[in-house]
């Protein structure tokens, strides 16, 4: 099957390199997963009356309201909470992007797909045109 011993050695070396690169990529992906799961995003409203923290999935895990929120209507406070939560999502997306780029590299297709997945989930208005409806 093999014309000569050199061709067999080259094929073996290429298979070994391929296997090594897969193992390295799996290790980097596992490390990235652990990093991303530990991330939280946070933000404060401009007047510092609302502080929000979201977990790595973008779910609200902490909400702190300053006593000054009592001076505003419930509708105003609700708008502040929503806007601050969106800002916390932006913070989380920034951190996910940095961790992914640092671990997998800028042009890596997996990195691009992961960041885009987070972008669609955390900022649906920037996703598909249908998301704006």
Helices and strands as residue ranges (DSSP letters): H 5-37, E 41-44, E 50-54, E 60-65, G 67-71, H 74-104, H 109-122, G 124-126, G 129-132
